[in-house]
Amino acid sequence: MAISCLILGSGPAGYTAAIYAGRAGLNPVVYEGLQPGGQLTITTEIENFPGFPEGIDANELMDGMRKQAERFGAEIRTATAVKADLSKAPYKVWFDDGTEAECQTLIIATGAKAKYLGLDDEVKYQGMGVSACATCDGFFYRKKTVAVVGGGDTACEEATYLASLAQKVYLIVRKPFLRASKAMQERVMQNPKIEVLFETNTVGLYGEGGVEGAHVVYRKGEADEKAYDLPIDGFFLAIGHKPSSDLFKEWVKTDELGYIQTEGDSPRTGIPGVYAAGDVADPHYRQAICAAASGCKAAMEAEKYLQSL
């Protein structure tokens, strides 16, 4: 028998969709995927989620969402989708544990992963000075010194935002120029708190119990190279995200970066009963509260669709 509402992903979007679908009596089934709780679980304290004036631990927040979804009847399964067939309803999804599922409605909430440089130290200092979200973690670096890696609009936006909090921001750019729009470039170059380090690569991080600095290399041509240590308190990645949408590209529309394109301000993908929620369909905001809201929308759309059958 086909599942009424199948939800792929267990971040704020997936769990919120499960809460709403459960309350609507849809008996949702949630597959947690590779990272139960989603990207939020790799950070520490969440300062900007409404309802927690003193902040809340990220894992505690996601655990609470999970329990709330289960309270309303959601079934949580631990497996990752590896194949999908959305050519006709009921839709089929196969998982890495060898099982498959058929569903009348599908909510894709598989998220997006931040791109990293690939340094071992990024893993070592995750949550201890390394972050891929200035809006999430910038508050912890008030009046401190931080570095942002990247040269596009996102990196410039992150650096500008952090400059409103930190005392000093280094923008580490591997090329001799910024790729950002002219307006963003001017904003960065005119900010006295931001120093752009062109033709510079980060090769490591150091610190006892947290980031205290970065090992960087300035390279102007093959013959001119200078390695030095850059004292910082926080290290922010702003080199892009990769949405987890590859399984569905054959069936749904995506933009050039792979984000699922939905209809207007809705989570509808264009396939009846198939919806996309959270970071997999959000190239702009990537905030937990936005993901949760889109999960709510997706569940309400699924309920409406099922009622029309």
MITIZA-161380 format. One line per 2 residues: number of its first residue (from 0); their letters; for each residue x, y, z of C-alpha. Coordinates in steps of 0.02 Angstrom, whole numbers, plus 50000, padded with zeros to 5 digits. Each point is the difference from the previous one (the first is absolute). Example, Ala and Ser with C-alpha at 12.3 -4.5 7.8 and 13.67 -1.06 7.14 Angstrom:
// residues 2
0 = AS = 50615,49775,50390; 50069,50172,49967
// end
This chain:
// residues 309
0 = MA = 50000,50000,50000; 50068,50171,49952
2 = IS = 50054,50118,50138; 49889,50154,50006
4 = CL = 50142,50122,50033; 50184,49955,49981
6 = IL = 50127,50127,50063; 50183,49990,49951
8 = GS = 50112,50094,50120; 49999,50037,50186
10 = GP = 50054,50180,50018; 49884,50142,50051
12 = AG = 49904,49982,49836; 49977,49813,50011
14 = YT = 49952,49994,50183; 49881,50148,49986
16 = AA = 49917,49919,49849; 49981,49842,50105
18 = IY = 49922,50096,50144; 49870,50081,49888
20 = AG = 49968,49843,49898; 49982,49899,50160
22 = RA = 49875,50122,50074; 49902,49990,49838
24 = GL = 49987,49812,50018; 50109,49959,49850
26 = NP = 50107,49871,50094; 50163,50069,49928
28 = VV = 50156,49895,49983; 50165,50093,50019
30 = YE = 50167,49933,49936; 50137,50086,50098
32 = GL = 50137,49987,49869; 50187,50016,50028
34 = QP = 49989,50135,50133; 49855,49981,50123
36 = GG = 49951,50175,50053; 50074,50078,49844
38 = QL = 50140,50127,49977; 49947,50091,50156
40 = TI = 50075,49862,50108; 50178,50045,49948
42 = TT = 49987,50167,50088; 49988,50027,50187
44 = EI = 49882,50125,50077; 49856,50079,49902
46 = EN = 49973,50181,50051; 49870,50056,49872
48 = FP = 49864,49867,50001; 49840,50081,50067
50 = GF = 49939,49945,50170; 50169,49972,50082
52 = PE = 50055,50167,50075; 50158,49924,50075
54 = GI = 50039,49897,49845; 49992,49811,49983
56 = DA = 50122,49862,49958; 49977,49950,49817
58 = NE = 49988,49814,50035; 49876,50032,50141
60 = LM = 49891,50102,49881; 50000,49865,49867
62 = DG = 49969,49863,50127; 49849,50097,50060
64 = MR = 49933,50016,49823; 50025,49813,49974
66 = KQ = 49905,49955,50158; 49861,50121,49955
68 = AE = 49983,49918,49828; 49992,49828,50081
70 = RF = 49871,50062,50124; 49883,50037,49854
72 = GA = 50025,49830,49922; 50149,50020,49885
74 = EI = 50101,49843,49971; 50188,50035,49995
76 = RT = 50108,49883,49898; 50190,49999,49987
78 = AT = 50053,49982,49818; 50054,50107,49853
80 = AV = 49912,50013,49832; 50106,49937,49856
82 = KA = 49876,49996,49855; 49831,50074,49958
84 = DL = 49866,49979,49867; 49882,50149,49991
86 = SK = 49931,49960,49828; 49828,49956,50067
88 = AP = 49906,49979,50162; 50020,49909,50113
90 = YK = 50180,50061,50002; 50141,49881,50042
92 = VW = 50158,50028,50101; 50137,49872,50034
94 = FD = 50117,50007,50151; 50176,49945,50046
96 = DG = 49936,49868,50120; 49924,49905,49855
98 = TE = 49820,50054,50031; 49884,50098,49889
100 = AE = 49845,50104,50031; 49851,50056,49899
102 = CQ = 49913,50162,50044; 49853,50106,49949
104 = TL = 50089,50162,50049; 50186,50033,50016
106 = II = 50086,50143,50092; 50181,50021,49950
108 = AT = 50091,50081,50146; 50174,49932,49968
110 = GA = 50089,50164,50034; 50162,50072,49934
112 = KA = 50178,49976,50058; 50121,50143,50021
114 = KY = 50158,49984,49896; 50162,49990,50097
116 = LG = 50182,50015,49949; 50032,49818,50045
118 = LD = 50121,50033,50142; 50010,49875,50143
120 = DE = 50001,50149,50118; 49826,50052,49940
122 = VK = 49935,49838,50074; 50110,50013,50155
124 = YQ = 49935,50174,50044; 49820,49978,49943
126 = GM = 49893,50092,50127; 50159,50067,50082
128 = GV = 50035,50146,49885; 49956,49929,49829
130 = SA = 49831,50048,49928; 49911,50010,49832
132 = CA = 49866,50121,50059; 50041,50176,50057
134 = TC = 49819,50040,50040; 49991,49846,50112
136 = DG = 50164,50018,50093; 50059,50180,49977
138 = FF = 49928,50052,50168; 50135,49898,50090
140 = YR = 50137,50106,49922; 49953,50172,50061
142 = KK = 50155,50110,50011; 50110,49856,49943
144 = TV = 50102,49966,49842; 49933,49883,49867
146 = AV = 50039,49944,49823; 49880,49965,49857
148 = VG = 50053,49891,49853; 49927,50041,49830
150 = GG = 49991,50135,49868; 49821,50001,49940
152 = DT = 49844,50093,50055; 49966,49881,50143
154 = AC = 50175,50020,50070; 49989,50189,49988
156 = EE = 49829,49999,50084; 50066,49889,50140
158 = AT = 50153,50110,50024; 49893,50157,50006
160 = YL = 49881,49922,50125; 50143,49940,50111
162 = AS = 50080,50173,49992; 49846,50066,50091
164 = LA = 50045,49886,50146; 50185,49961,49997
166 = QK = 50143,50121,50023; 50093,49935,49847
168 = VY = 49953,49893,49849; 50124,49924,49877
170 = LI = 49926,49950,49832; 50112,49862,49930
172 = VR = 49989,49994,49810; 50103,49878,49898
174 = KP = 49987,50104,49841; 50069,50175,49969
176 = FL = 49824,50070,49987; 49825,49986,50075
178 = RA = 49863,49911,49902; 49863,50095,50092
180 = SK = 49891,50132,49921; 50073,50174,49987
182 = AM = 49887,50065,50137; 50053,49863,50120
184 = QE = 50184,50026,49957; 49986,50185,50040
186 = RV = 49913,49963,50164; 50141,49884,50052
188 = MQ = 50144,50108,49942; 49928,50154,50087
190 = NP = 49972,49913,50167; 50145,50045,50116
192 = KI = 49977,49839,50099; 50024,49886,49849
194 = EV = 50172,49959,49929; 50002,49901,49838
196 = LF = 50143,49876,49980; 50012,49967,49814
198 = ET = 50093,49850,49925; 49998,49916,50169
200 = NT = 49958,49820,50044; 49965,49923,50169
202 = VG = 50101,49840,50027; 49958,49965,50182
204 = LY = 49934,50062,50166; 50074,49997,50174
206 = GE = 49949,50027,50180; 49978,49915,50168
208 = GG = 49818,49954,50028; 49943,50111,49857
210 = VE = 50058,50103,49853; 50137,50124,50044
212 = GA = 50066,50029,49826; 50019,49943,49820
214 = HV = 50153,49942,49904; 49991,50094,49835
216 = VY = 50105,50015,49843; 50012,50156,49894
218 = RK = 50044,49957,49822; 50035,50126,49863
220 = GE = 50066,49890,49861; 50093,49837,50022
222 = AD = 50162,50080,50057; 49927,50122,50127
224 = EK = 49924,49908,50147; 49986,50046,50182
226 = AY = 49931,49892,50140; 49947,50078,50164
228 = DL = 49880,49980,50146; 49846,50110,50013
230 = PI = 49933,50019,50178; 49809,49984,50000
232 = DG = 49863,49943,50117; 49878,49936,49869
234 = FF = 50011,49925,49826; 49849,50016,49885
236 = LA = 49977,49907,49835; 49903,50092,49865
238 = IG = 50044,49904,49843; 49826,49935,49962
240 = HK = 49880,49857,50038; 49954,49842,49908
242 = PS = 49815,49956,50011; 49962,49814,50021
244 = SD = 49889,49990,49847; 50093,49883,49881
246 = LF = 49875,49857,50023; 49857,50108,49938
248 = KE = 50075,50099,49856; 49924,49883,49872
250 = WV = 49827,50044,50064; 50000,50177,50070
252 = KT = 50069,50166,49939; 50161,50063,50080
254 = DE = 50102,50157,49976; 50181,50003,49940
256 = LG = 50061,49962,50176; 49881,49856,50027
258 = YI = 49871,50082,50111; 49825,49932,49968
260 = QT = 49890,50134,49921; 49825,50013,50071
262 = EG = 49846,50090,49939; 49996,50178,50063
264 = DS = 49999,50012,50189; 49936,49823,50018
266 = PR = 50094,49835,50027; 49918,49923,49845
268 = TG = 50124,49924,49877; 49881,49984,49852
270 = IP = 49974,49814,50032; 49831,49971,50084
272 = GV = 50028,49950,50182; 50188,50032,49998
274 = YA = 50070,50145,50101; 50171,50071,50043
276 = AG = 50035,50083,50167; 50149,50074,50090
278 = DV = 50175,50031,49936; 49985,49882,49851
280 = AD = 49886,50133,49924; 50071,50157,50083
282 = PH = 50158,50077,49924; 49976,50164,50091
284 = YR = 49959,49990,50186; 50054,49829,50066
286 = QA = 49933,50033,50175; 49918,49872,50115
288 = IC = 49844,50107,50024; 49976,50018,49811
290 = AA = 50023,49813,49976; 49873,49963,50137
292 = AS = 49874,50117,49919; 50021,49917,49831
294 = GC = 49976,49830,50081; 49836,50062,50070
296 = KA = 49946,50058,49827; 50047,49834,49921
298 = AM = 49899,49899,50125; 49848,50113,49978
300 = EA = 50014,49982,49811; 50013,49810,50018
302 = EK = 49844,49997,50109; 49905,50105,49874
304 = YL = 50057,49890,49856; 49949,49838,50087
306 = QS = 49829,50072,50038; 49975,50034,49815
308 = L = 50029,49818,49949
// end
